[in-house]
Amino acid sequence: MKRILFCIISFVFLTNLLNAEKYYSKQKLMADIDTLYASIHEIHVNMFANISKPDFEKELDRIKLQLKDSMTKIDFYEKLAPLVERLGDGHTSLLFPYEVLKKENLRFFPLDVEINYKDSSVIVVHDYSESDNRIPSGAIITTINHKPISILVGHMFHYISGERTFFKAEELKNRFTPLLYTLYKDTIFTIQYRYKNKLLSNIQPGISYSKRYDKKTSSEQKVNNYTLFIDDNTKIATIEFNSFTNLPRFQKFIDSAFVVIKQQHVNDLIIDIRRNGGGNSRLGDEFFQYISHVPFTQFGKSIVNNSRKRVEYFKSFYSDTITDAIGLKEYNNTTLNQLRENKNRYQGNTFLLISHQTFSSAACFSWAFKYFKMGTTVGEESGGLAVCFGDMIAQVLPNTQLKFGISHKKFYQYGATDNDHTGTIPDFIVPEKNAFIFTTELIKKRKD
């Protein structure tokens, strides 16, 4: 009996220990802020492109005055993230510390939502609550705990790094629940919403992190980086390209995909990069070897900040060291990638689907695709711009262990100048969720 009691007490003690928050002294938080500023200042190719140095340092001093002893990691993130967001660079950001949310005693907003960037409206996608009175998909939330939704969204936008509002809205829909907890710590939610022209209200208790996120099906959670599908009826091939990762694996995939496309006599190909957030641009060059009929390149110019921290960072990945002199260096690319011999080069019609989520290397891919006239683009303006910062270097703050990324390059897509302030503009502008159906109908009309 004593042994059982001892085990129960030990279990309770360990549970409390695991759920316990870690607190940081003001001195350690100040040191982390100084490290953040010094790192961005050294690594970034142009830290003050979108905010002046005096304004940034004024905001930095204001945050330091708000620090106090015994702050948690999430409290520190809440103070610091908006400062990084003001740099206006989607590749330079303070990452959200999701690990602090995975505690069984915490409760979170139970709804998946979408954000309409045009009016800051919030639309319910799915209600994961355990209530019998769930909020239907498509309902438009007007207030949460009596706070107007436009105020909440406006506040949250300060925590999402990015160049364009529509890109930040796409990012926010995935971080809405964590940020709602970060900013307000609510555990019960009075939700007012509009559905079928009626204004309704519902009270939903918060749910645990595991119930909030693990309820998604495995098919929702698992997304393949690249897949090929051919419709037997229409003979339309679709390559869903979700991430520019793992070049050797992609080379095998793309070659085998075009072998099948050739064997099946496919004349219409849809490339879908609406969910692609980027990665290694060399995958784009490899893809173009199968669909381009003219020499091509993705970048016209780049400016690189070869800082000491950059040298140290790449030393940890590669045995050969960077030999360029420390400082800024500009590279102008006047040489196009020549087409190599390729018996599987595609000869049919090509369509590229893009969206506000098409970012980084995926946005570069879409720009080159359109510039070199490889096919027809459909969807929404890409989230990544024609001239942008990129090539993130990952860093970690020494005390709180908050992770952050810093751009050390400025890229100019081929043919772009500093006067180009947009992403890739599609040939046919349609809502991204309708882009695939629109394209298949377009193909059908061209055949008729």
C-alpha positions as CSV (number, residue, x, y, z in Angstrom):
1,M,0.0,0.0,0.0
2,K,2.8,2.4,0.9
3,R,4.6,1.5,-2.4
4,I,1.4,2.4,-4.4
5,L,1.0,5.6,-2.5
6,F,4.7,6.5,-3.1
7,C,4.2,5.8,-6.9
8,I,1.1,8.0,-7.0
9,I,2.9,10.8,-5.2
10,S,5.9,10.4,-7.5
11,F,3.7,10.5,-10.6
12,V,2.0,13.7,-9.4
13,F,5.4,15.3,-8.7
14,L,6.7,14.4,-12.1
15,T,3.6,15.6,-13.8
16,N,3.8,18.9,-12.0
17,L,7.5,19.1,-12.9
18,L,6.8,18.6,-16.6
19,N,4.0,21.1,-16.6
20,A,6.0,23.7,-14.6
21,E,7.0,26.9,-16.5
22,K,10.6,27.9,-16.6
23,Y,11.3,31.4,-15.6
24,Y,14.1,33.7,-16.7
25,S,15.7,36.6,-14.9
26,K,15.7,40.1,-16.4
27,Q,19.5,39.9,-16.7
28,K,19.2,36.8,-19.0
29,L,16.4,38.3,-21.0
30,M,18.4,41.5,-21.6
31,A,21.3,39.4,-22.7
32,D,19.1,37.6,-25.2
33,I,17.8,40.9,-26.6
34,D,21.3,42.1,-27.1
35,T,22.3,38.8,-28.8
36,L,19.3,39.1,-31.1
37,Y,20.1,42.7,-32.2
38,A,23.8,41.9,-32.6
39,S,23.1,38.8,-34.7
40,I,20.6,40.5,-37.0
41,H,22.8,43.5,-37.4
42,E,25.8,41.4,-38.4
43,I,24.1,38.8,-40.6
44,H,21.3,40.7,-42.4
45,V,22.1,42.1,-45.8
46,N,20.2,45.3,-45.1
47,M,18.6,45.3,-41.7
48,F,17.2,48.8,-41.9
49,A,15.6,48.7,-45.3
50,N,12.1,49.0,-43.9
51,I,12.7,50.7,-40.5
52,S,15.2,53.3,-39.6
53,K,18.0,52.4,-37.1
54,P,16.7,55.1,-34.6
55,D,13.2,53.8,-34.7
56,F,14.3,50.2,-34.2
57,E,16.5,51.1,-31.3
58,K,13.8,53.2,-29.7
59,E,11.5,50.2,-29.9
60,L,14.2,48.0,-28.5
61,D,14.7,50.3,-25.5
62,R,11.0,50.4,-24.9
63,I,10.9,46.6,-24.7
64,K,13.8,46.5,-22.3
65,L,11.9,48.8,-19.9
66,Q,9.0,46.3,-19.9
67,L,11.2,43.3,-18.9
68,K,11.0,42.0,-15.4
69,D,12.4,39.1,-13.4
70,S,10.7,35.7,-13.7
71,M,9.3,36.0,-17.2
72,T,8.4,32.8,-19.2
73,K,9.6,32.0,-22.7
74,I,6.1,32.8,-24.1
75,D,6.0,36.1,-22.3
76,F,9.4,37.1,-23.7
77,Y,8.3,36.0,-27.2
78,E,5.2,38.2,-26.8
79,K,7.4,41.2,-26.1
80,L,10.1,40.6,-28.7
81,A,8.4,39.1,-31.8
82,P,6.7,42.4,-33.0
83,L,10.1,44.1,-33.1
84,V,11.5,41.5,-35.5
85,E,8.3,41.8,-37.6
86,R,9.0,45.5,-38.1
87,L,12.0,44.6,-40.3
88,G,9.4,43.7,-43.0
89,D,11.3,40.5,-44.1
90,G,9.5,37.2,-44.3
91,H,12.7,35.3,-44.0
92,T,13.8,37.1,-40.8
93,S,11.6,36.1,-37.9
94,L,11.4,35.0,-34.4
95,L,9.9,31.4,-34.5
96,F,7.0,30.6,-32.3
97,P,8.0,28.3,-29.3
98,Y,5.4,25.6,-29.9
99,E,7.0,23.3,-27.4
100,V,5.8,25.4,-24.4
101,L,2.2,24.8,-25.4
102,K,2.5,21.0,-25.2
103,K,1.5,20.8,-21.5
104,E,-1.6,18.9,-20.5
105,N,-2.8,21.6,-18.1
106,L,-3.2,24.2,-20.8
107,R,-6.3,24.9,-22.8
108,F,-6.6,26.4,-26.3
109,F,-9.1,27.9,-28.7
110,P,-10.8,24.9,-30.4
111,L,-11.4,26.2,-33.9
112,D,-9.4,26.1,-37.2
113,V,-9.9,29.3,-39.1
114,E,-9.1,31.2,-42.3
115,I,-8.3,34.9,-42.5
116,N,-9.6,37.2,-45.2
117,Y,-6.8,39.8,-45.5
118,K,-9.0,42.3,-47.3
119,D,-11.3,42.9,-44.4
120,S,-9.6,40.9,-41.5
121,S,-12.7,38.7,-41.2
122,V,-12.2,35.2,-39.6
123,I,-14.0,32.2,-41.1
124,V,-14.5,29.0,-39.3
125,V,-13.0,25.9,-41.0
126,H,-13.6,23.3,-38.4
127,D,-14.7,23.1,-34.7
128,Y,-12.6,20.6,-32.8
129,S,-14.4,21.2,-29.5
130,E,-16.1,18.4,-27.6
131,S,-19.3,20.5,-27.3
132,D,-22.6,19.3,-28.6
133,N,-23.2,22.8,-29.9
134,R,-20.4,23.2,-32.4
135,I,-19.9,26.2,-34.6
136,P,-20.5,25.3,-38.3
137,S,-17.9,25.6,-41.0
138,G,-18.3,28.9,-42.9
139,A,-19.5,30.9,-39.9
140,I,-17.9,34.3,-39.7
141,I,-16.6,35.2,-36.2
142,T,-17.3,38.7,-35.1
143,T,-16.0,38.7,-31.5
144,I,-14.1,36.4,-29.1
145,N,-14.6,37.1,-25.4
146,H,-16.2,40.4,-26.4
147,K,-13.1,41.6,-28.3
148,P,-13.9,42.6,-32.0
149,I,-12.2,40.2,-34.4
150,S,-10.7,43.0,-36.4
151,I,-8.8,44.2,-33.3
152,L,-7.6,40.7,-32.5
153,V,-6.4,40.1,-36.1
154,G,-4.7,43.5,-36.2
155,H,-2.9,42.7,-33.0
156,M,-1.8,39.3,-34.3
157,F,-0.4,40.6,-37.5
158,H,2.4,42.2,-35.5
159,Y,3.7,38.7,-34.8
160,I,3.8,37.5,-38.4
161,S,6.9,38.4,-40.4
162,G,6.3,39.1,-44.1
163,E,6.4,41.6,-46.9
164,R,2.7,41.5,-47.9
165,T,-0.5,41.6,-45.9
166,F,-2.0,38.7,-47.9
167,F,1.0,36.5,-47.1
168,K,0.8,37.3,-43.4
169,A,-2.9,36.4,-43.4
170,E,-2.1,33.0,-44.9
171,E,0.6,32.5,-42.1
172,L,-1.8,33.7,-39.4
173,K,-4.4,31.1,-40.0
174,N,-1.9,28.5,-38.8
175,R,-0.9,30.5,-35.8
176,F,-4.2,32.0,-34.7
177,T,-4.7,29.6,-31.8
178,P,-1.1,29.8,-30.4
179,L,-1.2,33.6,-30.7
180,L,-4.6,33.9,-29.1
181,Y,-3.2,32.0,-26.1
182,T,0.0,34.1,-26.1
183,L,-1.8,37.4,-26.1
184,Y,-4.7,36.7,-23.8
185,K,-4.3,33.3,-22.0
186,D,-8.0,32.6,-22.2
187,T,-9.2,29.1,-21.5
188,I,-13.0,29.6,-22.1
189,F,-14.3,31.3,-25.2
190,T,-17.5,33.3,-25.7
191,I,-17.7,33.4,-29.5
192,Q,-20.1,35.6,-31.4
193,Y,-20.5,34.7,-35.0
194,R,-22.7,35.3,-38.1
195,Y,-24.1,32.3,-40.0
196,K,-26.9,32.4,-42.6
197,N,-27.6,36.0,-41.9
198,K,-28.1,35.3,-38.2
199,L,-26.0,36.7,-35.3
200,L,-25.4,33.9,-32.9
201,S,-23.3,33.2,-29.8
202,N,-21.6,30.2,-28.3
203,I,-19.5,29.4,-25.3
204,Q,-16.7,26.9,-25.9
205,P,-14.3,25.5,-23.3
206,G,-10.7,25.3,-24.4
207,I,-9.2,22.0,-25.3
208,S,-5.7,20.5,-24.7
209,Y,-2.9,20.9,-27.3
210,S,-3.1,17.1,-28.2
211,K,-6.9,17.3,-28.7
212,R,-6.7,20.5,-30.6
213,Y,-4.1,19.3,-33.1
214,D,-4.0,15.5,-32.9
215,K,-7.7,15.3,-34.0
216,K,-6.6,16.1,-37.5
217,T,-6.6,12.9,-39.7
218,S,-3.3,11.5,-40.8
219,S,-4.1,12.4,-44.4
220,E,-4.5,16.0,-43.3
221,Q,-1.2,15.9,-41.5
222,K,0.9,14.1,-44.1
223,V,1.7,16.1,-47.2
224,N,4.0,14.6,-49.8
225,N,6.7,17.0,-51.1
226,Y,6.0,16.0,-54.7
227,T,3.5,13.7,-56.4
228,L,2.2,12.9,-59.9
229,F,-1.4,12.1,-60.8
230,I,-2.8,11.5,-64.3
231,D,-6.5,11.6,-64.9
232,D,-7.4,8.6,-67.0
233,N,-10.4,10.3,-68.5
234,T,-9.0,13.7,-69.4
235,K,-5.3,12.7,-69.7
236,I,-4.4,15.8,-67.7
237,A,-1.3,15.3,-65.6
238,T,-0.9,17.1,-62.2
239,I,2.4,17.4,-60.4
240,E,1.7,18.6,-56.8
241,F,4.9,20.3,-55.8
242,N,4.8,21.3,-52.1
243,S,8.4,21.7,-51.0
244,F,11.8,22.4,-52.7
245,T,13.6,19.8,-50.6
246,N,15.9,16.8,-51.1
247,L,17.5,17.4,-54.5
248,P,18.7,13.8,-55.1
249,R,15.2,12.4,-54.4
250,F,13.6,15.1,-56.5
251,Q,15.8,14.3,-59.5
252,K,14.7,10.7,-59.4
253,F,11.1,11.7,-59.0
254,I,11.0,14.3,-61.8
255,D,12.7,12.1,-64.3
256,S,10.4,9.1,-63.6
257,A,7.4,11.5,-63.7
258,F,8.2,12.7,-67.2
259,V,8.9,9.2,-68.4
260,V,5.3,8.3,-67.4
261,I,3.9,11.6,-68.8
262,K,5.6,10.7,-72.1
263,Q,4.4,7.1,-72.1
264,Q,0.8,8.3,-71.3
265,H,0.9,10.8,-74.2
266,V,-0.1,13.6,-71.9
267,N,-0.7,17.0,-73.6
268,D,-1.8,19.1,-70.6
269,L,0.3,19.4,-67.5
270,I,-0.7,21.3,-64.3
271,I,2.0,22.1,-61.8
272,D,0.6,23.0,-58.4
273,I,2.8,25.1,-56.1
274,R,-0.1,26.8,-54.2
275,R,1.1,25.3,-50.9
276,N,4.8,25.6,-51.6
277,G,6.8,27.7,-49.1
278,G,10.2,27.2,-50.8
279,G,13.5,25.6,-50.0
280,N,16.4,24.8,-52.4
281,S,16.1,26.7,-55.7
282,R,18.2,24.1,-57.5
283,L,15.1,21.9,-57.6
284,G,13.5,24.6,-59.7
285,D,16.4,24.6,-62.2
286,E,16.1,20.8,-62.4
287,F,12.3,21.0,-63.1
288,F,12.8,23.6,-65.8
289,Q,15.1,21.2,-67.7
290,Y,11.9,19.2,-68.4
291,I,9.4,22.0,-69.3
292,S,11.5,24.9,-70.7
293,H,12.3,25.2,-74.4
294,V,14.7,28.1,-74.0
295,P,17.7,28.7,-71.8
296,F,16.7,30.1,-68.5
297,T,17.8,31.3,-65.0
298,Q,15.9,32.3,-61.9
299,F,18.1,35.1,-60.6
300,G,19.5,38.2,-62.3
301,K,21.4,39.6,-59.3
302,S,22.1,38.9,-55.7
303,I,23.7,40.9,-52.9
304,V,25.4,38.8,-50.2
305,N,26.5,39.8,-46.7
306,N,29.4,37.5,-46.0
307,S,29.6,38.1,-42.2
308,R,31.7,36.2,-39.7
309,K,28.6,34.5,-38.4
310,R,27.7,33.4,-41.9
311,V,31.2,31.8,-42.3
312,E,30.8,30.0,-38.9
313,Y,27.3,28.8,-39.8
314,F,28.2,27.2,-43.1
315,K,31.4,25.7,-41.6
316,S,29.0,23.6,-39.5
317,F,27.4,22.1,-42.6
318,Y,30.2,22.0,-45.2
319,S,33.8,20.9,-44.9
320,D,35.0,23.5,-47.3
321,T,35.1,27.0,-45.9
322,I,33.8,30.3,-47.5
323,T,36.8,32.2,-48.8
324,D,35.2,35.5,-49.8
325,A,36.3,38.6,-48.0
326,I,34.1,39.7,-45.1
327,G,31.5,42.2,-46.2
328,L,28.8,42.9,-48.8
329,K,29.4,41.5,-52.3
330,E,27.2,41.9,-55.4
331,Y,26.8,39.1,-58.0
332,N,25.4,39.8,-61.5
333,N,24.2,36.8,-63.4
334,T,24.3,37.3,-67.2
335,T,24.6,33.6,-68.1
336,L,21.5,31.5,-68.8
337,N,21.3,27.8,-67.9
338,Q,21.5,26.0,-71.2
339,L,19.2,23.1,-71.9
340,R,20.9,19.7,-71.7
341,E,20.0,16.8,-73.9
342,N,16.7,15.4,-72.5
343,K,14.7,12.7,-74.3
344,N,11.9,13.2,-71.8
345,R,11.5,17.0,-72.2
346,Y,7.8,17.8,-72.2
347,Q,6.2,19.1,-75.4
348,G,2.7,19.8,-74.3
349,N,0.8,22.7,-72.6
350,T,1.9,23.6,-69.1
351,F,-0.1,25.5,-66.4
352,L,1.3,26.7,-63.1
353,L,-1.0,27.2,-60.1
354,I,0.2,29.8,-57.5
355,S,-1.2,31.5,-54.4
356,H,-0.4,34.0,-51.7
357,Q,1.4,31.1,-49.9
358,T,3.8,30.6,-52.8
359,F,6.9,31.9,-51.2
360,S,10.7,32.0,-51.3
361,S,12.1,29.5,-53.9
362,A,8.6,28.7,-55.0
363,A,7.9,32.3,-55.8
364,C,11.3,32.5,-57.7
365,F,10.2,29.4,-59.7
366,S,6.9,31.1,-60.6
367,W,8.6,34.3,-61.7
368,A,11.0,32.5,-64.0
369,F,8.2,30.2,-65.3
370,K,6.3,33.3,-66.4
371,Y,9.3,35.4,-67.5
372,F,10.6,32.7,-69.9
373,K,7.0,31.9,-71.1
374,M,7.0,28.3,-70.1
375,G,3.2,28.2,-69.9
376,T,0.1,29.8,-68.3
377,T,0.0,30.9,-64.6
378,V,-3.3,30.7,-62.7
379,G,-4.3,31.7,-59.2
380,E,-3.2,34.6,-56.9
381,E,-0.1,36.8,-56.7
382,S,2.7,34.9,-55.1
383,G,3.7,35.7,-51.5
384,G,7.3,36.0,-52.4
385,L,8.3,39.2,-54.2
386,A,10.4,39.8,-57.4
387,V,13.0,41.6,-55.2
388,C,13.3,40.1,-51.8
389,F,15.6,39.1,-48.9
390,G,16.3,35.4,-48.3
391,D,18.6,32.5,-47.7
392,M,17.9,32.3,-43.9
393,I,20.6,31.6,-41.4
394,A,19.2,29.9,-38.3
395,Q,20.2,31.1,-34.8
396,V,19.2,30.4,-31.2
397,L,19.1,32.8,-28.3
398,P,21.5,31.6,-25.5
399,N,19.2,31.7,-22.5
400,T,15.6,31.3,-23.6
401,Q,16.6,29.1,-26.5
402,L,14.1,31.0,-28.8
403,K,14.9,30.2,-32.4
404,F,15.1,32.9,-35.1
405,G,16.2,33.2,-38.7
406,I,18.0,36.0,-40.5
407,S,18.3,36.8,-44.2
408,H,21.8,37.2,-45.5
409,K,21.0,37.8,-49.2
410,K,19.0,40.1,-51.3
411,F,17.7,38.5,-54.5
412,Y,16.5,40.0,-57.8
413,Q,14.5,37.6,-60.0
414,Y,15.7,37.6,-63.6
415,G,14.6,40.9,-65.2
416,A,13.4,42.5,-62.0
417,T,14.7,45.8,-60.6
418,D,14.1,47.8,-57.4
419,N,11.0,49.2,-59.1
420,D,9.3,45.8,-59.0
421,H,7.3,45.6,-55.7
422,T,5.0,42.7,-56.4
423,G,5.3,38.9,-56.6
424,T,4.4,36.9,-59.7
425,I,1.1,38.1,-61.1
426,P,-0.9,35.3,-62.7
427,D,-2.1,35.3,-66.3
428,F,-5.5,34.4,-64.9
429,I,-6.3,35.9,-61.4
430,V,-8.7,33.6,-59.5
431,P,-9.1,32.6,-55.9
432,E,-6.5,29.9,-55.2
433,K,-9.1,27.4,-54.0
434,N,-10.7,27.7,-57.5
435,A,-7.5,27.6,-59.5
436,F,-7.4,23.9,-60.2
437,I,-11.1,23.7,-61.4
438,F,-10.6,26.9,-63.4
439,T,-7.5,25.4,-65.1
440,T,-9.2,22.2,-66.0
441,E,-12.1,24.1,-67.5
442,L,-9.7,26.3,-69.4
443,I,-8.0,23.2,-70.9
444,K,-11.4,21.8,-71.9
445,K,-12.4,25.1,-73.6
446,R,-9.1,25.1,-75.6
447,K,-9.8,21.6,-76.8
448,D,-13.4,22.3,-77.9
